[in-house]
């Protein structure tokens, strides 16, 4: 895929949640990646019978700024995701570093 690096990982995490692991990226660069993916997702064409106007919201947390352990990192990303949803959806939110 041209929008990812060889060592980036995407995995389903729960019902409708996807986790992206973007090693070596700080919050600013991670947010850039998410925004490019969000725009590309919105441009997908599923044909006349498919869904229209699909969007997604994202929450971003980074190591070591938000957490140094996996549990706290996921909690912080989840908190950012809910902030994105509460702010109107179709956006990415990164929390201020802890």
N, CA, C and O atoms as a DFTB+ gen file, in Angstrom:
392 C
 N C O
     1  1       0.849      -1.178       0.000
     2  2       0.000       0.000       0.000
     3  2       0.890       1.235       0.000
     4  3       1.836       1.311       0.783
     5  1       0.613       2.164      -0.830
     6  2       1.457       3.344      -0.977
     7  2       1.321       4.344       0.163
     8  3       2.134       5.263       0.263
     9  1       0.329       4.196       1.018
    10  2       0.133       5.153       2.101
    11  2       0.692       4.660       3.428
    12  3       0.477       5.292       4.461
    13  1       1.399       3.552       3.412
    14  2       1.958       3.046       4.656
    15  2       3.427       2.684       4.462
    16  3       3.919       2.522       3.345
    17  1       4.101       2.567       5.601
    18  2       5.485       2.136       5.583
    19  2       5.522       0.646       5.894
    20  3       4.563       0.097       6.435
    21  1       6.597       0.011       5.563
    22  2       6.721      -1.431       5.742
    23  2       6.480      -1.859       7.195
    24  3       5.935      -2.939       7.420
    25  1       6.862      -1.058       8.171
    26  2       6.744      -1.447       9.574
    27  2       5.500      -0.888      10.263
    28  3       5.338      -1.091      11.466
    29  1       4.617      -0.194       9.547
    30  2       3.347       0.250      10.117
    31  2       2.407      -0.950      10.204
    32  3       2.466      -1.862       9.379
    33  1       1.544      -0.935      11.209
    34  2       0.618      -2.048      11.420
    35  2      -0.777      -1.497      11.667
    36  3      -0.951      -0.524      12.401
    37  1      -1.774      -2.131      11.046
    38  2      -3.180      -1.828      11.308
    39  2      -3.844      -3.116      11.773
    40  3      -3.642      -4.173      11.176
    41  1      -4.641      -3.030      12.844
    42  2      -5.316      -4.215      13.362
    43  2      -6.667      -3.827      13.943
    44  3      -6.834      -2.744      14.506
    45  1      -7.622      -4.730      13.795
    46  2      -8.936      -4.519      14.401
    47  2      -8.803      -4.684      15.910
    48  3      -8.142      -5.605      16.391
    49  1      -9.435      -3.785      16.642
    50  2      -9.347      -3.792      18.105
    51  2     -10.759      -3.563      18.624
    52  3     -11.195      -2.420      18.764
    53  1     -11.456      -4.617      18.902
    54  2     -12.838      -4.481      19.338
    55  2     -13.769      -4.437      18.141
    56  3     -13.358      -4.715      17.014
    57  1     -15.014      -4.090      18.386
    58  2     -16.047      -4.118      17.366
    59  2     -15.777      -3.273      16.140
    60  3     -15.622      -3.807      15.042
    61  1     -15.719      -1.983      16.308
    62  2     -15.561      -1.075      15.173
    63  2     -14.278      -0.261      15.254
    64  3     -14.120       0.715      14.522
    65  1     -13.380      -0.641      16.113
    66  2     -12.167       0.142      16.309
    67  2     -10.977      -0.503      15.618
    68  3     -10.807      -1.723      15.631
    69  1     -10.161       0.348      15.015
    70  2      -8.930      -0.074      14.355
    71  2      -7.773       0.630      15.059
    72  3      -7.848       1.824      15.349
    73  1      -6.718      -0.106      15.326
    74  2      -5.520       0.459      15.928
    75  2      -4.450       0.557      14.849
    76  3      -4.199      -0.407      14.126
    77  1      -3.827       1.717      14.744
    78  2      -2.675       1.898      13.869
    79  2      -1.449       2.040      14.745
    80  3      -1.445       2.840      15.680
    81  1      -0.416       1.281      14.457
    82  2       0.863       1.411      15.142
    83  2       1.813       2.013      14.119
    84  3       2.106       1.405      13.090
    85  1       2.287       3.212      14.415
    86  2       3.134       3.968      13.493
    87  2       4.464       4.265      14.187
    88  3       4.676       5.380      14.663
    89  1       5.352       3.287      14.249
    90  2       6.603       3.445      14.999
    91  2       7.426       4.644      14.523
    92  3       7.569       4.900      13.327
    93  1       7.955       5.360      15.505
    94  2       8.869       6.451      15.208
    95  2       8.215       7.782      14.889
    96  3       8.913       8.768      14.656
    97  1       6.881       7.833      14.872
    98  2       6.222       9.097      14.550
    99  2       5.789       9.814      15.822
   100  3       5.268       9.199      16.753
   101  1       6.011      11.119      15.846
   102  2       5.512      11.914      16.948
   103  2       4.052      12.261      16.659
   104  3       3.518      11.889      15.614
   105  1       3.409      12.974      17.585
   106  2       1.982      13.288      17.443
   107  2       1.697      14.081      16.168
   108  3       0.710      13.809      15.484
   109  1       2.536      15.046      15.842
   110  2       2.302      15.872      14.656
   111  2       2.324      15.039      13.376
   112  3       1.436      15.169      12.534
   113  1       3.326      14.194      13.231
   114  2       3.428      13.378      12.024
   115  2       2.381      12.267      11.999
   116  3       1.882      11.909      10.932
   117  1       2.049      11.720      13.165
   118  2       0.980      10.733      13.240
   119  2      -0.356      11.334      12.828
   120  3      -1.143      10.699      12.127
   121  1      -0.604      12.554      13.267
   122  2      -1.837      13.248      12.886
   123  2      -1.874      13.499      11.379
   124  3      -2.934      13.392      10.762
   125  1      -0.738      13.829      10.786
   126  2      -0.674      14.000       9.326
   127  2      -1.080      12.705       8.612
   128  3      -1.842      12.739       7.645
   129  1      -0.573      11.574       9.089
   130  2      -0.905      10.285       8.482
   131  2      -2.399      10.019       8.597
   132  3      -3.040       9.631       7.621
   133  1      -2.955      10.226       9.787
   134  2      -4.377       9.975       9.995
   135  2      -5.231      10.885       9.118
   136  3      -6.235      10.441       8.561
   137  1      -4.847      12.141       8.990
   138  2      -5.628      13.063       8.152
   139  2      -5.597      12.627       6.687
   140  3      -6.620      12.708       6.006
   141  1      -4.451      12.168       6.189
   142  2      -4.382      11.677       4.805
   143  2      -5.264      10.449       4.616
   144  3      -5.946      10.319       3.599
   145  1      -5.249       9.544       5.606
   146  2      -6.101       8.358       5.524
   147  2      -7.579       8.740       5.586
   148  3      -8.400       8.174       4.864
   149  1      -7.911       9.685       6.436
   150  2      -9.300      10.129       6.568
   151  2      -9.808      10.709       5.251
   152  3     -10.930      10.417       4.837
   153  1      -8.998      11.518       4.597
   154  2      -9.378      12.116       3.308
   155  2      -9.510      11.037       2.228
   156  3     -10.448      11.074       1.431
   157  1      -8.584      10.086       2.198
   158  2      -8.649       9.011       1.205
   159  2      -9.890       8.142       1.440
   160  3     -10.534       7.715       0.483
   161  1     -10.220       7.884       2.682
   162  2     -11.394       7.088       3.017
   163  2     -12.668       7.788       2.548
   164  3     -13.561       7.149       1.992
   165  1     -12.750       9.083       2.769
   166  2     -13.928       9.849       2.356
   167  2     -14.095       9.842       0.842
   168  3     -15.213       9.979       0.346
   169  1     -13.004       9.685       0.103
   170  2     -13.053       9.693      -1.368
   171  2     -13.368       8.324      -1.975
   172  3     -13.537       8.223      -3.190
   173  1     -13.451       7.272      -1.158
   174  2     -13.733       5.943      -1.695
   175  2     -15.099       5.906      -2.373
   176  3     -16.065       6.489      -1.881
   177  1     -15.166       5.215      -3.503
   178  2     -16.417       5.075      -4.250
   179  2     -16.826       3.608      -4.209
   180  3     -16.147       2.750      -4.774
   181  1     -17.930       3.328      -3.544
   182  2     -18.408       1.957      -3.418
   183  2     -19.473       1.621      -4.458
   184  3     -20.130       0.585      -4.361
   185  1     -19.644       2.481      -5.441
   186  2     -20.619       2.237      -6.494
   187  2     -22.009       2.714      -6.106
   188  3     -22.229       3.157      -4.979
   189  1     -22.952       2.620      -7.049
   190  2     -24.280       3.177      -6.825
   191  2     -25.068       2.484      -5.712
   192  3     -25.956       3.094      -5.116
   193  1     -24.759       1.234      -5.429
   194  2     -25.495       0.503      -4.392
   195  2     -24.787       0.535      -3.038
   196  3     -25.337       0.082      -2.034
   197  1     -23.589       1.061      -3.015
   198  2     -22.799       1.048      -1.790
   199  2     -23.092       2.240      -0.903
   200  3     -23.834       3.146      -1.281
   201  1     -22.509       2.230       0.268
   202  2     -22.709       3.343       1.202
   203  2     -22.094       4.634       0.660
   204  3     -21.109       4.604      -0.078
   205  1     -22.679       5.745       1.032
   206  2     -22.185       7.052       0.593
   207  2     -21.791       7.880       1.813
   208  3     -22.289       7.663       2.918
   209  1     -20.906       8.812       1.594
   210  2     -20.518       9.767       2.635
   211  2     -19.988       9.106       3.902
   212  3     -20.371       9.480       5.010
   213  1     -19.114       8.133       3.736
   214  2     -18.517       7.476       4.888
   215  2     -17.386       8.334       5.448
   216  3     -16.625       8.941       4.694
   217  1     -17.285       8.379       6.753
   218  2     -16.224       9.114       7.427
   219  2     -15.732       8.275       8.605
   220  3     -16.325       7.251       8.946
   221  1     -14.649       8.723       9.212
   222  2     -14.253       8.119      10.478
   223  2     -13.640       9.163      11.381
   224  3     -13.150      10.199      10.933
   225  1     -13.679       8.864      12.655
   226  2     -13.057       9.695      13.677
   227  2     -11.871       8.933      14.246
   228  3     -11.855       7.703      14.237
   229  1     -10.883       9.661      14.738
   230  2      -9.688       9.018      15.270
   231  2      -9.199       9.729      16.515
   232  3      -9.328      10.945      16.654
   233  1      -8.637       8.946      17.408
   234  2      -7.962       9.472      18.582
   235  2      -6.517       9.033      18.535
   236  3      -6.225       7.876      18.233
   237  1      -5.624       9.936      18.827
   238  2      -4.195       9.656      18.713
   239  2      -3.497       9.854      20.054
   240  3      -3.696      10.861      20.734
   241  1      -2.680       8.876      20.416
   242  2      -1.821       8.966      21.590
   243  2      -0.453       8.432      21.195
   244  3      -0.345       7.545      20.348
   245  1       0.591       8.977      21.812
   246  2       1.953       8.601      21.436
   247  2       2.791       8.217      22.652
   248  3       2.516       8.615      23.784
   249  1       3.817       7.434      22.370
   250  2       4.823       7.063      23.362
   251  2       6.034       7.935      23.116
   252  3       6.450       8.028      21.961
   253  1       6.628       8.571      24.084
   254  2       6.349       8.510      25.508
   255  2       5.452       9.650      25.991
   256  3       5.148       9.711      27.182
   257  1       5.022      10.544      25.120
   258  2       4.274      11.727      25.540
   259  2       3.018      11.467      26.339
   260  3       2.749      12.164      27.318
   261  1       2.238      10.465      25.933
   262  2       0.988      10.174      26.622
   263  2       1.100       8.998      27.579
   264  3       0.379       8.927      28.574
   265  1       1.992       8.092      27.280
   266  2       2.106       6.886      28.104
   267  2       3.395       6.152      27.755
   268  3       3.989       6.362      26.697
   269  1       3.803       5.293      28.668
   270  2       4.932       4.415      28.382
   271  2       4.519       2.953      28.454
   272  3       5.317       2.067      28.151
   273  1       3.269       2.694      28.854
   274  2       2.782       1.318      28.852
   275  2       1.544       1.215      27.962
   276  3       0.831       2.194      27.741
   277  1       1.313       0.016      27.465
   278  2       0.259      -0.224      26.476
   279  2      -1.131       0.127      26.998
   280  3      -1.911       0.756      26.283
   281  1      -1.458      -0.269      28.232
   282  2      -2.795      -0.004      28.770
   283  2      -3.111       1.484      28.802
   284  3      -4.173       1.911      28.351
   285  1      -2.193       2.262      29.333
   286  2      -2.439       3.704      29.408
   287  2      -2.477       4.316      28.005
   288  3      -3.275       5.216      27.745
   289  1      -1.634       3.840      27.118
   290  2      -1.636       4.364      25.751
   291  2      -2.999       4.152      25.096
   292  3      -3.530       5.071      24.472
   293  1      -3.575       2.951      25.229
   294  2      -4.895       2.688      24.660
   295  2      -5.972       3.528      25.335
   296  3      -6.887       4.005      24.664
   297  1      -5.882       3.715      26.641
   298  2      -6.862       4.572      27.338
   299  2      -6.800       6.003      26.825
   300  3      -7.833       6.636      26.609
   301  1      -5.590       6.510      26.632
   302  2      -5.430       7.882      26.151
   303  2      -5.937       8.021      24.717
   304  3      -6.585       9.014      24.387
   305  1      -5.654       7.047      23.869
   306  2      -6.151       7.084      22.488
   307  2      -7.677       7.002      22.476
   308  3      -8.330       7.689      21.691
   309  1      -8.242       6.168      23.341
   310  2      -9.697       6.041      23.429
   311  2     -10.325       7.354      23.898
   312  3     -11.364       7.769      23.383
   313  1      -9.701       7.994      24.860
   314  2     -10.188       9.291      25.342
   315  2     -10.169      10.313      24.197
   316  3     -11.124      11.071      24.028
   317  1      -9.102      10.332      23.427
   318  2      -9.009      11.250      22.284
   319  2     -10.078      10.928      21.237
   320  3     -10.652      11.835      20.635
   321  1     -10.347       9.635      21.021
   322  2     -11.383       9.240      20.069
   323  2     -12.743       9.782      20.501
   324  3     -13.485      10.315      19.676
   325  1     -13.073       9.651      21.776
   326  2     -14.360      10.162      22.246
   327  2     -14.429      11.684      22.166
   328  3     -15.505      12.238      21.938
   329  1     -13.310      12.363      22.349
   330  2     -13.290      13.819      22.151
   331  2     -13.592      14.153      20.684
   332  3     -14.321      15.102      20.396
   333  1     -13.025      13.364      19.759
   334  2     -13.295      13.583      18.332
   335  2     -14.772      13.379      18.028
   336  3     -15.371      14.170      17.299
   337  1     -15.359      12.334      18.576
   338  2     -16.788      12.071      18.352
   339  2     -17.642      13.181      18.965
   340  3     -18.594      13.649      18.340
   341  1     -17.306      13.600      20.177
   342  2     -18.069      14.651      20.846
   343  2     -17.958      15.992      20.122
   344  3     -18.856      16.828      20.219
   345  1     -16.859      16.195      19.397
   346  2     -16.637      17.460      18.684
   347  2     -17.317      17.469      17.311
   348  3     -17.182      18.436      16.562
   349  1     -18.040      16.408      16.979
   350  2     -18.782      16.417      15.736
   351  2     -18.412      15.327      14.761
   352  3     -18.948      15.295      13.653
   353  1     -17.518      14.433      15.130
   354  2     -17.109      13.308      14.279
   355  2     -16.354      13.765      13.044
   356  3     -16.162      14.960      12.818
   357  1     -15.930      12.786      12.245
   358  2     -15.161      13.037      11.023
   359  2     -13.954      13.934      11.274
   360  3     -13.726      14.918      10.572
   361  1     -13.197      13.567      12.286
   362  2     -11.997      14.338      12.634
   363  2     -11.052      13.473      13.440
   364  3     -11.414      12.397      13.914
   365  1      -9.848      13.958      13.582
   366  2      -8.836      13.296      14.411
   367  2      -8.460      14.230      15.543
   368  3      -8.308      15.435      15.343
   369  1      -8.312      13.672      16.724
   370  2      -7.943      14.457      17.907
   371  2      -6.718      13.827      18.538
   372  3      -6.649      12.611      18.714
   373  1      -5.768      14.657      18.871
   374  2      -4.619      14.218      19.651
   375  2      -4.679      14.974      20.973
   376  3      -4.820      16.197      20.988
   377  1      -4.573      14.260      22.060
   378  2      -4.597      14.900      23.371
   379  2      -3.313      15.666      23.594
   380  3      -2.276      15.348      23.012
   381  1      -3.389      16.660      24.428
   382  2      -2.143      17.316      24.851
   383  2      -1.350      16.290      25.631
   384  3      -1.905      15.493      26.388
   385  1      -0.053      16.324      25.435
   386  2       0.779      15.311      26.102
   387  2       0.718      15.452      27.596
   388  3       0.665      16.557      28.134
   389  1       0.727      14.296      28.274
   390  2       0.585      14.233      29.726
   391  2       1.801      14.777      30.435
   392  3       1.842      14.795      31.665
